[in-house]
Amino acid sequence: MSIFDYFRKEEPSSAKLAKDRLKIVVAHERSRREGPDFLPDLERDILRVLAKYVEVDSDQVNIQLDNNVDNWQVLELNITLPNSN
């Protein structure tokens, strides 16, 4: 190793980037699978209510249930609404 090796920026390989992205996708799917049974039904109901007022894709609705250290559960709802121009 020479002193010039410290100044060279090492680019991550595309395989490493793909592996990191796959880890994120798998972790996301695991978190959805381990959730309570009512979450998919809740998401469908919310989409039906939203459809009465705004056109929203199902990809734009994200519902997540997080468990807190103190045995609290937090329901997080993120909806990306279209611009109303």
PyMOL Python script that loads the backbone (N, CA, C, O; Angstrom):
from pymol import cmd

cmd.read_pdbstr("""\
ATOM      1  N   MET A   1       0.847  -1.173   0.000  1.00  0.00           N
ATOM      2  CA  MET A   1       0.000   0.000   0.000  1.00  0.00           C
ATOM      3  C   MET A   1       0.891   1.234   0.000  1.00  0.00           C
ATOM      4  O   MET A   1       1.805   1.372   0.813  1.00  0.00           O
ATOM      5  N   SER A   2       0.597   2.109  -0.924  1.00  0.00           N
ATOM      6  CA  SER A   2       1.377   3.340  -0.997  1.00  0.00           C
ATOM      7  C   SER A   2       0.569   4.495  -0.410  1.00  0.00           C
ATOM      8  O   SER A   2      -0.615   4.354  -0.104  1.00  0.00           O
ATOM      9  N   ILE A   3       1.213   5.602  -0.267  1.00  0.00           N
ATOM     10  CA  ILE A   3       0.558   6.781   0.294  1.00  0.00           C
ATOM     11  C   ILE A   3      -0.536   7.308  -0.635  1.00  0.00           C
ATOM     12  O   ILE A   3      -1.483   7.949  -0.179  1.00  0.00           O
ATOM     13  N   PHE A   4      -0.407   7.037  -1.943  1.00  0.00           N
ATOM     14  CA  PHE A   4      -1.402   7.514  -2.902  1.00  0.00           C
ATOM     15  C   PHE A   4      -2.711   6.734  -2.807  1.00  0.00           C
ATOM     16  O   PHE A   4      -3.741   7.203  -3.293  1.00  0.00           O
ATOM     17  N   ASP A   5      -2.688   5.570  -2.200  1.00  0.00           N
ATOM     18  CA  ASP A   5      -3.914   4.790  -2.036  1.00  0.00           C
ATOM     19  C   ASP A   5      -4.923   5.500  -1.135  1.00  0.00           C
ATOM     20  O   ASP A   5      -6.125   5.267  -1.260  1.00  0.00           O
ATOM     21  N   TYR A   6      -4.465   6.342  -0.249  1.00  0.00           N
ATOM     22  CA  TYR A   6      -5.369   7.081   0.632  1.00  0.00           C
ATOM     23  C   TYR A   6      -6.159   8.138  -0.122  1.00  0.00           C
ATOM     24  O   TYR A   6      -7.234   8.534   0.328  1.00  0.00           O
ATOM     25  N   PHE A   7      -5.647   8.609  -1.268  1.00  0.00           N
ATOM     26  CA  PHE A   7      -6.300   9.669  -2.023  1.00  0.00           C
ATOM     27  C   PHE A   7      -7.208   9.138  -3.127  1.00  0.00           C
ATOM     28  O   PHE A   7      -7.971   9.903  -3.717  1.00  0.00           O
ATOM     29  N   ARG A   8      -7.141   7.877  -3.406  1.00  0.00           N
ATOM     30  CA  ARG A   8      -7.984   7.286  -4.438  1.00  0.00           C
ATOM     31  C   ARG A   8      -9.339   6.944  -3.835  1.00  0.00           C
ATOM     32  O   ARG A   8      -9.441   6.309  -2.785  1.00  0.00           O
ATOM     33  N   LYS A   9     -10.356   7.384  -4.528  1.00  0.00           N
ATOM     34  CA  LYS A   9     -11.699   7.071  -4.075  1.00  0.00           C
ATOM     35  C   LYS A   9     -12.105   5.736  -4.676  1.00  0.00           C
ATOM     36  O   LYS A   9     -12.099   5.563  -5.895  1.00  0.00           O
ATOM     37  N   GLU A  10     -12.451   4.810  -3.825  1.00  0.00           N
ATOM     38  CA  GLU A  10     -12.810   3.478  -4.278  1.00  0.00           C
ATOM     39  C   GLU A  10     -14.312   3.431  -4.528  1.00  0.00           C
ATOM     40  O   GLU A  10     -15.107   3.625  -3.608  1.00  0.00           O
ATOM     41  N   GLU A  11     -14.697   3.174  -5.773  1.00  0.00           N
ATOM     42  CA  GLU A  11     -16.101   3.087  -6.144  1.00  0.00           C
ATOM     43  C   GLU A  11     -16.635   1.697  -5.774  1.00  0.00           C
ATOM     44  O   GLU A  11     -15.984   0.690  -6.051  1.00  0.00           O
ATOM     45  N   PRO A  12     -17.810   1.644  -5.153  1.00  0.00           N
ATOM     46  CA  PRO A  12     -18.375   0.333  -4.849  1.00  0.00           C
ATOM     47  C   PRO A  12     -18.809  -0.360  -6.144  1.00  0.00           C
ATOM     48  O   PRO A  12     -19.263   0.296  -7.081  1.00  0.00           O
ATOM     49  N   SER A  13     -18.669  -1.660  -6.189  1.00  0.00           N
ATOM     50  CA  SER A  13     -19.034  -2.407  -7.389  1.00  0.00           C
ATOM     51  C   SER A  13     -20.556  -2.461  -7.513  1.00  0.00           C
ATOM     52  O   SER A  13     -21.280  -2.280  -6.535  1.00  0.00           O
ATOM     53  N   SER A  14     -21.022  -2.714  -8.734  1.00  0.00           N
ATOM     54  CA  SER A  14     -22.466  -2.800  -8.944  1.00  0.00           C
ATOM     55  C   SER A  14     -23.040  -4.000  -8.205  1.00  0.00           C
ATOM     56  O   SER A  14     -24.196  -3.966  -7.783  1.00  0.00           O
ATOM     57  N   ALA A  15     -22.262  -5.047  -8.041  1.00  0.00           N
ATOM     58  CA  ALA A  15     -22.725  -6.207  -7.288  1.00  0.00           C
ATOM     59  C   ALA A  15     -22.957  -5.848  -5.823  1.00  0.00           C
ATOM     60  O   ALA A  15     -23.941  -6.277  -5.221  1.00  0.00           O
ATOM     61  N   LYS A  16     -22.052  -5.064  -5.255  1.00  0.00           N
ATOM     62  CA  LYS A  16     -22.218  -4.652  -3.857  1.00  0.00           C
ATOM     63  C   LYS A  16     -23.435  -3.745  -3.707  1.00  0.00           C
ATOM     64  O   LYS A  16     -24.191  -3.876  -2.745  1.00  0.00           O
ATOM     65  N   LEU A  17     -23.627  -2.833  -4.646  1.00  0.00           N
ATOM     66  CA  LEU A  17     -24.805  -1.960  -4.590  1.00  0.00           C
ATOM     67  C   LEU A  17     -26.093  -2.779  -4.693  1.00  0.00           C
ATOM     68  O   LEU A  17     -27.050  -2.539  -3.956  1.00  0.00           O
ATOM     69  N   ALA A  18     -26.109  -3.739  -5.607  1.00  0.00           N
ATOM     70  CA  ALA A  18     -27.291  -4.587  -5.762  1.00  0.00           C
ATOM     71  C   ALA A  18     -27.550  -5.400  -4.497  1.00  0.00           C
ATOM     72  O   ALA A  18     -28.700  -5.574  -4.093  1.00  0.00           O
ATOM     73  N   LYS A  19     -26.499  -5.892  -3.880  1.00  0.00           N
ATOM     74  CA  LYS A  19     -26.636  -6.672  -2.647  1.00  0.00           C
ATOM     75  C   LYS A  19     -27.210  -5.807  -1.530  1.00  0.00           C
ATOM     76  O   LYS A  19     -28.088  -6.252  -0.791  1.00  0.00           O
ATOM     77  N   ASP A  20     -26.719  -4.570  -1.401  1.00  0.00           N
ATOM     78  CA  ASP A  20     -27.218  -3.662  -0.368  1.00  0.00           C
ATOM     79  C   ASP A  20     -28.691  -3.326  -0.600  1.00  0.00           C
ATOM     80  O   ASP A  20     -29.478  -3.272   0.345  1.00  0.00           O
ATOM     81  N   ARG A  21     -29.054  -3.102  -1.855  1.00  0.00           N
ATOM     82  CA  ARG A  21     -30.454  -2.798  -2.169  1.00  0.00           C
ATOM     83  C   ARG A  21     -31.342  -3.996  -1.869  1.00  0.00           C
ATOM     84  O   ARG A  21     -32.447  -3.834  -1.352  1.00  0.00           O
ATOM     85  N   LEU A  22     -30.874  -5.184  -2.185  1.00  0.00           N
ATOM     86  CA  LEU A  22     -31.648  -6.395  -1.915  1.00  0.00           C
ATOM     87  C   LEU A  22     -31.864  -6.576  -0.412  1.00  0.00           C
ATOM     88  O   LEU A  22     -32.939  -7.000   0.014  1.00  0.00           O
ATOM     89  N   LYS A  23     -30.851  -6.257   0.387  1.00  0.00           N
ATOM     90  CA  LYS A  23     -30.994  -6.341   1.839  1.00  0.00           C
ATOM     91  C   LYS A  23     -32.105  -5.424   2.332  1.00  0.00           C
ATOM     92  O   LYS A  23     -32.871  -5.794   3.222  1.00  0.00           O
ATOM     93  N   ILE A  24     -32.194  -4.225   1.753  1.00  0.00           N
ATOM     94  CA  ILE A  24     -33.226  -3.270   2.150  1.00  0.00           C
ATOM     95  C   ILE A  24     -34.607  -3.801   1.778  1.00  0.00           C
ATOM     96  O   ILE A  24     -35.543  -3.720   2.574  1.00  0.00           O
ATOM     97  N   VAL A  25     -34.732  -4.341   0.573  1.00  0.00           N
ATOM     98  CA  VAL A  25     -36.020  -4.879   0.123  1.00  0.00           C
ATOM     99  C   VAL A  25     -36.454  -6.051   0.997  1.00  0.00           C
ATOM    100  O   VAL A  25     -37.617  -6.135   1.391  1.00  0.00           O
ATOM    101  N   VAL A  26     -35.526  -6.954   1.299  1.00  0.00           N
ATOM    102  CA  VAL A  26     -35.852  -8.119   2.127  1.00  0.00           C
ATOM    103  C   VAL A  26     -36.256  -7.678   3.534  1.00  0.00           C
ATOM    104  O   VAL A  26     -37.211  -8.211   4.099  1.00  0.00           O
ATOM    105  N   ALA A  27     -35.547  -6.726   4.094  1.00  0.00           N
ATOM    106  CA  ALA A  27     -35.892  -6.235   5.437  1.00  0.00           C
ATOM    107  C   ALA A  27     -37.280  -5.591   5.434  1.00  0.00           C
ATOM    108  O   ALA A  27     -38.051  -5.764   6.378  1.00  0.00           O
ATOM    109  N   HIS A  28     -37.588  -4.859   4.383  1.00  0.00           N
ATOM    110  CA  HIS A  28     -38.906  -4.217   4.285  1.00  0.00           C
ATOM    111  C   HIS A  28     -40.007  -5.274   4.195  1.00  0.00           C
ATOM    112  O   HIS A  28     -41.030  -5.160   4.870  1.00  0.00           O
ATOM    113  N   GLU A  29     -39.808  -6.287   3.378  1.00  0.00           N
ATOM    114  CA  GLU A  29     -40.805  -7.347   3.236  1.00  0.00           C
ATOM    115  C   GLU A  29     -40.969  -8.134   4.522  1.00  0.00           C
ATOM    116  O   GLU A  29     -42.084  -8.524   4.868  1.00  0.00           O
ATOM    117  N   ARG A  30     -39.894  -8.370   5.224  1.00  0.00           N
ATOM    118  CA  ARG A  30     -39.992  -9.086   6.507  1.00  0.00           C
ATOM    119  C   ARG A  30     -40.789  -8.286   7.516  1.00  0.00           C
ATOM    120  O   ARG A  30     -41.585  -8.847   8.270  1.00  0.00           O
ATOM    121  N   SER A  31     -40.581  -6.983   7.535  1.00  0.00           N
ATOM    122  CA  SER A  31     -41.310  -6.158   8.493  1.00  0.00           C
ATOM    123  C   SER A  31     -42.802  -6.151   8.187  1.00  0.00           C
ATOM    124  O   SER A  31     -43.615  -6.085   9.109  1.00  0.00           O
ATOM    125  N   ARG A  32     -43.177  -6.218   6.926  1.00  0.00           N
ATOM    126  CA  ARG A  32     -44.598  -6.258   6.566  1.00  0.00           C
ATOM    127  C   ARG A  32     -45.193  -7.621   6.890  1.00  0.00           C
ATOM    128  O   ARG A  32     -46.350  -7.705   7.303  1.00  0.00           O
ATOM    129  N   ARG A  33     -44.428  -8.682   6.712  1.00  0.00           N
ATOM    130  CA  ARG A  33     -44.931 -10.027   6.932  1.00  0.00           C
ATOM    131  C   ARG A  33     -45.161 -10.292   8.419  1.00  0.00           C
ATOM    132  O   ARG A  33     -46.095 -11.008   8.779  1.00  0.00           O
ATOM    133  N   GLU A  34     -44.329  -9.728   9.277  1.00  0.00           N
ATOM    134  CA  GLU A  34     -44.432  -9.982  10.709  1.00  0.00           C
ATOM    135  C   GLU A  34     -45.471  -9.105  11.393  1.00  0.00           C
ATOM    136  O   GLU A  34     -45.686  -9.217  12.600  1.00  0.00           O
ATOM    137  N   GLY A  35     -46.109  -8.240  10.630  1.00  0.00           N
ATOM    138  CA  GLY A  35     -47.104  -7.351  11.204  1.00  0.00           C
ATOM    139  C   GLY A  35     -48.397  -8.081  11.514  1.00  0.00           C
ATOM    140  O   GLY A  35     -48.566  -9.237  11.126  1.00  0.00           O
ATOM    141  N   PRO A  36     -49.302  -7.425  12.202  1.00  0.00           N
ATOM    142  CA  PRO A  36     -50.585  -8.037  12.530  1.00  0.00           C
ATOM    143  C   PRO A  36     -51.402  -8.319  11.264  1.00  0.00           C
ATOM    144  O   PRO A  36     -51.152  -7.735  10.209  1.00  0.00           O
ATOM    145  N   ASP A  37     -52.358  -9.199  11.383  1.00  0.00           N
ATOM    146  CA  ASP A  37     -53.163  -9.609  10.240  1.00  0.00           C
ATOM    147  C   ASP A  37     -54.061  -8.500   9.700  1.00  0.00           C
ATOM    148  O   ASP A  37     -54.451  -8.535   8.533  1.00  0.00           O
ATOM    149  N   PHE A  38     -54.386  -7.533  10.523  1.00  0.00           N
ATOM    150  CA  PHE A  38     -55.332  -6.509  10.084  1.00  0.00           C
ATOM    151  C   PHE A  38     -54.717  -5.426   9.193  1.00  0.00           C
ATOM    152  O   PHE A  38     -55.455  -4.652   8.582  1.00  0.00           O
ATOM    153  N   LEU A  39     -53.395  -5.353   9.104  1.00  0.00           N
ATOM    154  CA  LEU A  39     -52.779  -4.276   8.328  1.00  0.00           C
ATOM    155  C   LEU A  39     -53.148  -4.289   6.841  1.00  0.00           C
ATOM    156  O   LEU A  39     -53.447  -3.222   6.307  1.00  0.00           O
ATOM    157  N   PRO A  40     -53.147  -5.417   6.147  1.00  0.00           N
ATOM    158  CA  PRO A  40     -53.561  -5.382   4.741  1.00  0.00           C
ATOM    159  C   PRO A  40     -55.014  -4.917   4.564  1.00  0.00           C
ATOM    160  O   PRO A  40     -55.324  -4.172   3.634  1.00  0.00           O
ATOM    161  N   ASP A  41     -55.903  -5.365   5.468  1.00  0.00           N
ATOM    162  CA  ASP A  41     -57.300  -4.928   5.399  1.00  0.00           C
ATOM    163  C   ASP A  41     -57.412  -3.434   5.667  1.00  0.00           C
ATOM    164  O   ASP A  41     -58.175  -2.733   5.002  1.00  0.00           O
ATOM    165  N   LEU A  42     -56.662  -2.959   6.625  1.00  0.00           N
ATOM    166  CA  LEU A  42     -56.663  -1.534   6.943  1.00  0.00           C
ATOM    167  C   LEU A  42     -56.185  -0.716   5.748  1.00  0.00           C
ATOM    168  O   LEU A  42     -56.759   0.327   5.435  1.00  0.00           O
ATOM    169  N   GLU A  43     -55.137  -1.188   5.086  1.00  0.00           N
ATOM    170  CA  GLU A  43     -54.611  -0.479   3.920  1.00  0.00           C
ATOM    171  C   GLU A  43     -55.648  -0.442   2.794  1.00  0.00           C
ATOM    172  O   GLU A  43     -55.809   0.588   2.138  1.00  0.00           O
ATOM    173  N   ARG A  44     -56.348  -1.551   2.566  1.00  0.00           N
ATOM    174  CA  ARG A  44     -57.400  -1.575   1.533  1.00  0.00           C
ATOM    175  C   ARG A  44     -58.526  -0.604   1.874  1.00  0.00           C
ATOM    176  O   ARG A  44     -59.016   0.115   1.004  1.00  0.00           O
ATOM    177  N   ASP A  45     -58.938  -0.585   3.150  1.00  0.00           N
ATOM    178  CA  ASP A  45     -60.004   0.324   3.566  1.00  0.00           C
ATOM    179  C   ASP A  45     -59.600   1.776   3.386  1.00  0.00           C
ATOM    180  O   ASP A  45     -60.394   2.598   2.929  1.00  0.00           O
ATOM    181  N   ILE A  46     -58.378   2.086   3.742  1.00  0.00           N
ATOM    182  CA  ILE A  46     -57.896   3.463   3.582  1.00  0.00           C
ATOM    183  C   ILE A  46     -57.855   3.850   2.116  1.00  0.00           C
ATOM    184  O   ILE A  46     -58.208   4.975   1.764  1.00  0.00           O
ATOM    185  N   LEU A  47     -57.426   2.929   1.250  1.00  0.00           N
ATOM    186  CA  LEU A  47     -57.409   3.202  -0.187  1.00  0.00           C
ATOM    187  C   LEU A  47     -58.817   3.444  -0.721  1.00  0.00           C
ATOM    188  O   LEU A  47     -59.015   4.325  -1.558  1.00  0.00           O
ATOM    189  N   ARG A  48     -59.795   2.674  -0.247  1.00  0.00           N
ATOM    190  CA  ARG A  48     -61.186   2.879  -0.679  1.00  0.00           C
ATOM    191  C   ARG A  48     -61.700   4.247  -0.271  1.00  0.00           C
ATOM    192  O   ARG A  48     -62.364   4.916  -1.062  1.00  0.00           O
ATOM    193  N   VAL A  49     -61.407   4.674   0.942  1.00  0.00           N
ATOM    194  CA  VAL A  49     -61.855   5.990   1.403  1.00  0.00           C
ATOM    195  C   VAL A  49     -61.162   7.097   0.614  1.00  0.00           C
ATOM    196  O   VAL A  49     -61.803   8.064   0.203  1.00  0.00           O
ATOM    197  N   LEU A  50     -59.862   6.958   0.404  1.00  0.00           N
ATOM    198  CA  LEU A  50     -59.129   7.968  -0.361  1.00  0.00           C
ATOM    199  C   LEU A  50     -59.636   8.073  -1.795  1.00  0.00           C
ATOM    200  O   LEU A  50     -59.681   9.163  -2.364  1.00  0.00           O
ATOM    201  N   ALA A  51     -60.020   6.930  -2.382  1.00  0.00           N
ATOM    202  CA  ALA A  51     -60.494   6.917  -3.767  1.00  0.00           C
ATOM    203  C   ALA A  51     -61.766   7.736  -3.946  1.00  0.00           C
ATOM    204  O   ALA A  51     -62.061   8.184  -5.054  1.00  0.00           O
ATOM    205  N   LYS A  52     -62.517   7.934  -2.878  1.00  0.00           N
ATOM    206  CA  LYS A  52     -63.715   8.771  -2.966  1.00  0.00           C
ATOM    207  C   LYS A  52     -63.366  10.237  -3.206  1.00  0.00           C
ATOM    208  O   LYS A  52     -64.173  10.983  -3.760  1.00  0.00           O
ATOM    209  N   TYR A  53     -62.172  10.655  -2.793  1.00  0.00           N
ATOM    210  CA  TYR A  53     -61.810  12.064  -2.835  1.00  0.00           C
ATOM    211  C   TYR A  53     -60.640  12.375  -3.747  1.00  0.00           C
ATOM    212  O   TYR A  53     -60.600  13.434  -4.373  1.00  0.00           O
ATOM    213  N   VAL A  54     -59.673  11.444  -3.827  1.00  0.00           N
ATOM    214  CA  VAL A  54     -58.439  11.692  -4.561  1.00  0.00           C
ATOM    215  C   VAL A  54     -58.027  10.408  -5.262  1.00  0.00           C
ATOM    216  O   VAL A  54     -58.253   9.316  -4.742  1.00  0.00           O
ATOM    217  N   GLU A  55     -57.421  10.533  -6.446  1.00  0.00           N
ATOM    218  CA  GLU A  55     -56.898   9.366  -7.129  1.00  0.00           C
ATOM    219  C   GLU A  55     -55.493   9.073  -6.606  1.00  0.00           C
ATOM    220  O   GLU A  55     -54.570   9.864  -6.803  1.00  0.00           O
ATOM    221  N   VAL A  56     -55.343   7.938  -5.941  1.00  0.00           N
ATOM    222  CA  VAL A  56     -54.070   7.553  -5.326  1.00  0.00           C
ATOM    223  C   VAL A  56     -53.756   6.116  -5.711  1.00  0.00           C
ATOM    224  O   VAL A  56     -54.622   5.244  -5.641  1.00  0.00           O
ATOM    225  N   ASP A  57     -52.512   5.871  -6.119  1.00  0.00           N
ATOM    226  CA  ASP A  57     -52.067   4.506  -6.400  1.00  0.00           C
ATOM    227  C   ASP A  57     -51.800   3.782  -5.086  1.00  0.00           C
ATOM    228  O   ASP A  57     -51.444   4.403  -4.085  1.00  0.00           O
ATOM    229  N   SER A  58     -51.976   2.475  -5.101  1.00  0.00           N
ATOM    230  CA  SER A  58     -51.709   1.701  -3.882  1.00  0.00           C
ATOM    231  C   SER A  58     -50.232   1.753  -3.506  1.00  0.00           C
ATOM    232  O   SER A  58     -49.885   1.550  -2.343  1.00  0.00           O
ATOM    233  N   ASP A  59     -49.352   2.024  -4.483  1.00  0.00           N
ATOM    234  CA  ASP A  59     -47.923   2.155  -4.187  1.00  0.00           C
ATOM    235  C   ASP A  59     -47.621   3.411  -3.384  1.00  0.00           C
ATOM    236  O   ASP A  59     -46.557   3.522  -2.776  1.00  0.00           O
ATOM    237  N   GLN A  60     -48.549   4.354  -3.380  1.00  0.00           N
ATOM    238  CA  GLN A  60     -48.327   5.622  -2.706  1.00  0.00           C
ATOM    239  C   GLN A  60     -48.780   5.594  -1.244  1.00  0.00           C
ATOM    240  O   GLN A  60     -48.640   6.588  -0.532  1.00  0.00           O
ATOM    241  N   VAL A  61     -49.316   4.471  -0.803  1.00  0.00           N
ATOM    242  CA  VAL A  61     -49.781   4.337   0.586  1.00  0.00           C
ATOM    243  C   VAL A  61     -48.881   3.335   1.293  1.00  0.00           C
ATOM    244  O   VAL A  61     -48.698   2.211   0.827  1.00  0.00           O
ATOM    245  N   ASN A  62     -48.325   3.751   2.417  1.00  0.00           N
ATOM    246  CA  ASN A  62     -47.447   2.885   3.193  1.00  0.00           C
ATOM    247  C   ASN A  62     -47.910   2.901   4.645  1.00  0.00           C
ATOM    248  O   ASN A  62     -47.969   3.955   5.279  1.00  0.00           O
ATOM    249  N   ILE A  63     -48.236   1.727   5.159  1.00  0.00           N
ATOM    250  CA  ILE A  63     -48.661   1.590   6.548  1.00  0.00           C
ATOM    251  C   ILE A  63     -47.667   0.695   7.254  1.00  0.00           C
ATOM    252  O   ILE A  63     -47.331  -0.387   6.772  1.00  0.00           O
ATOM    253  N   GLN A  64     -47.204   1.154   8.396  1.00  0.00           N
ATOM    254  CA  GLN A  64     -46.198   0.396   9.136  1.00  0.00           C
ATOM    255  C   GLN A  64     -46.531   0.446  10.621  1.00  0.00           C
ATOM    256  O   GLN A  64     -46.916   1.489  11.149  1.00  0.00           O
ATOM    257  N   LEU A  65     -46.381  -0.678  11.277  1.00  0.00           N
ATOM    258  CA  LEU A  65     -46.610  -0.763  12.706  1.00  0.00           C
ATOM    259  C   LEU A  65     -45.270  -1.015  13.382  1.00  0.00           C
ATOM    260  O   LEU A  65     -44.629  -2.038  13.140  1.00  0.00           O
ATOM    261  N   ASP A  66     -44.851  -0.089  14.221  1.00  0.00           N
ATOM    262  CA  ASP A  66     -43.569  -0.204  14.916  1.00  0.00           C
ATOM    263  C   ASP A  66     -43.804  -0.515  16.385  1.00  0.00           C
ATOM    264  O   ASP A  66     -44.692   0.053  17.021  1.00  0.00           O
ATOM    265  N   ASN A  67     -43.005  -1.414  16.909  1.00  0.00           N
ATOM    266  CA  ASN A  67     -43.054  -1.740  18.333  1.00  0.00           C
ATOM    267  C   ASN A  67     -41.995  -0.938  19.052  1.00  0.00           C
ATOM    268  O   ASN A  67     -40.835  -0.923  18.641  1.00  0.00           O
ATOM    269  N   ASN A  68     -42.381  -0.277  20.117  1.00  0.00           N
ATOM    270  CA  ASN A  68     -41.483   0.539  20.913  1.00  0.00           C
ATOM    271  C   ASN A  68     -40.918  -0.305  22.049  1.00  0.00           C
ATOM    272  O   ASN A  68     -41.448  -1.369  22.368  1.00  0.00           O
ATOM    273  N   VAL A  69     -39.863   0.169  22.640  1.00  0.00           N
ATOM    274  CA  VAL A  69     -39.209  -0.543  23.746  1.00  0.00           C
ATOM    275  C   VAL A  69     -40.155  -0.678  24.934  1.00  0.00           C
ATOM    276  O   VAL A  69     -40.103  -1.679  25.649  1.00  0.00           O
ATOM    277  N   ASP A  70     -40.998   0.287  25.153  1.00  0.00           N
ATOM    278  CA  ASP A  70     -41.894   0.303  26.311  1.00  0.00           C
ATOM    279  C   ASP A  70     -43.224  -0.405  26.039  1.00  0.00           C
ATOM    280  O   ASP A  70     -44.233  -0.080  26.665  1.00  0.00           O
ATOM    281  N   ASN A  71     -43.238  -1.366  25.113  1.00  0.00           N
ATOM    282  CA  ASN A  71     -44.436  -2.114  24.729  1.00  0.00           C
ATOM    283  C   ASN A  71     -45.525  -1.225  24.119  1.00  0.00           C
ATOM    284  O   ASN A  71     -46.708  -1.553  24.197  1.00  0.00           O
ATOM    285  N   TRP A  72     -45.139  -0.134  23.528  1.00  0.00           N
ATOM    286  CA  TRP A  72     -46.065   0.713  22.780  1.00  0.00           C
ATOM    287  C   TRP A  72     -45.980   0.325  21.316  1.00  0.00           C
ATOM    288  O   TRP A  72     -44.919  -0.068  20.831  1.00  0.00           O
ATOM    289  N   GLN A  73     -47.082   0.432  20.625  1.00  0.00           N
ATOM    290  CA  GLN A  73     -47.087   0.217  19.192  1.00  0.00           C
ATOM    291  C   GLN A  73     -47.487   1.523  18.520  1.00  0.00           C
ATOM    292  O   GLN A  73     -48.441   2.182  18.933  1.00  0.00           O
ATOM    293  N   VAL A  74     -46.750   1.885  17.488  1.00  0.00           N
ATOM    294  CA  VAL A  74     -47.004   3.116  16.763  1.00  0.00           C
ATOM    295  C   VAL A  74     -47.407   2.760  15.340  1.00  0.00           C
ATOM    296  O   VAL A  74     -46.661   2.083  14.632  1.00  0.00           O
ATOM    297  N   LEU A  75     -48.565   3.206  14.927  1.00  0.00           N
ATOM    298  CA  LEU A  75     -49.042   2.992  13.574  1.00  0.00           C
ATOM    299  C   LEU A  75     -48.662   4.210  12.743  1.00  0.00           C
ATOM    300  O   LEU A  75     -49.081   5.332  13.028  1.00  0.00           O
ATOM    301  N   GLU A  76     -47.862   3.968  11.713  1.00  0.00           N
ATOM    302  CA  GLU A  76     -47.380   5.053  10.863  1.00  0.00           C
ATOM    303  C   GLU A  76     -48.058   4.932   9.510  1.00  0.00           C
ATOM    304  O   GLU A  76     -48.047   3.862   8.902  1.00  0.00           O
ATOM    305  N   LEU A  77     -48.649   6.021   9.033  1.00  0.00           N
ATOM    306  CA  LEU A  77     -49.346   6.052   7.762  1.00  0.00           C
ATOM    307  C   LEU A  77     -48.733   7.150   6.908  1.00  0.00           C
ATOM    308  O   LEU A  77     -48.753   8.324   7.277  1.00  0.00           O
ATOM    309  N   ASN A  78     -48.184   6.755   5.756  1.00  0.00           N
ATOM    310  CA  ASN A  78     -47.604   7.718   4.830  1.00  0.00           C
ATOM    311  C   ASN A  78     -48.331   7.606   3.489  1.00  0.00           C
ATOM    312  O   ASN A  78     -48.395   6.533   2.889  1.00  0.00           O
ATOM    313  N   ILE A  79     -48.876   8.730   3.035  1.00  0.00           N
ATOM    314  CA  ILE A  79     -49.611   8.770   1.772  1.00  0.00           C
ATOM    315  C   ILE A  79     -49.040   9.900   0.937  1.00  0.00           C
ATOM    316  O   ILE A  79     -48.953  11.040   1.393  1.00  0.00           O
ATOM    317  N   THR A  80     -48.653   9.576  -0.287  1.00  0.00           N
ATOM    318  CA  THR A  80     -48.189  10.601  -1.209  1.00  0.00           C
ATOM    319  C   THR A  80     -49.372  10.989  -2.085  1.00  0.00           C
ATOM    320  O   THR A  80     -49.832  10.203  -2.914  1.00  0.00           O
ATOM    321  N   LEU A  81     -49.854  12.205  -1.891  1.00  0.00           N
ATOM    322  CA  LEU A  81     -51.011  12.696  -2.640  1.00  0.00           C
ATOM    323  C   LEU A  81     -50.554  13.391  -3.921  1.00  0.00           C
ATOM    324  O   LEU A  81     -49.486  14.003  -3.953  1.00  0.00           O
ATOM    325  N   PRO A  82     -51.361  13.298  -4.971  1.00  0.00           N
ATOM    326  CA  PRO A  82     -51.009  14.004  -6.216  1.00  0.00           C
ATOM    327  C   PRO A  82     -51.183  15.509  -6.053  1.00  0.00           C
ATOM    328  O   PRO A  82     -51.895  15.973  -5.162  1.00  0.00           O
ATOM    329  N   ASN A  83     -50.524  16.258  -6.921  1.00  0.00           N
ATOM    330  CA  ASN A  83     -50.674  17.716  -6.893  1.00  0.00           C
ATOM    331  C   ASN A  83     -52.101  18.083  -7.286  1.00  0.00           C
ATOM    332  O   ASN A  83     -52.680  17.476  -8.187  1.00  0.00           O
ATOM    333  N   SER A  84     -52.648  19.054  -6.622  1.00  0.00           N
ATOM    334  CA  SER A  84     -54.027  19.489  -6.921  1.00  0.00           C
ATOM    335  C   SER A  84     -54.005  20.794  -7.690  1.00  0.00           C
ATOM    336  O   SER A  84     -54.425  21.832  -7.179  1.00  0.00           O
ATOM    337  N   ASN A  85     -53.516  20.741  -8.917  1.00  0.00           N
ATOM    338  CA  ASN A  85     -53.465  21.942  -9.770  1.00  0.00           C
ATOM    339  C   ASN A  85     -54.729  22.117 -10.541  1.00  0.00           C
ATOM    340  O   ASN A  85     -54.859  23.073 -11.306  1.00  0.00           O
TER     341      ASN A  85
END
""", "prot")
cmd.dss("prot")
cmd.show_as("cartoon", "prot")
cmd.util.cbc("prot")
cmd.orient("prot")
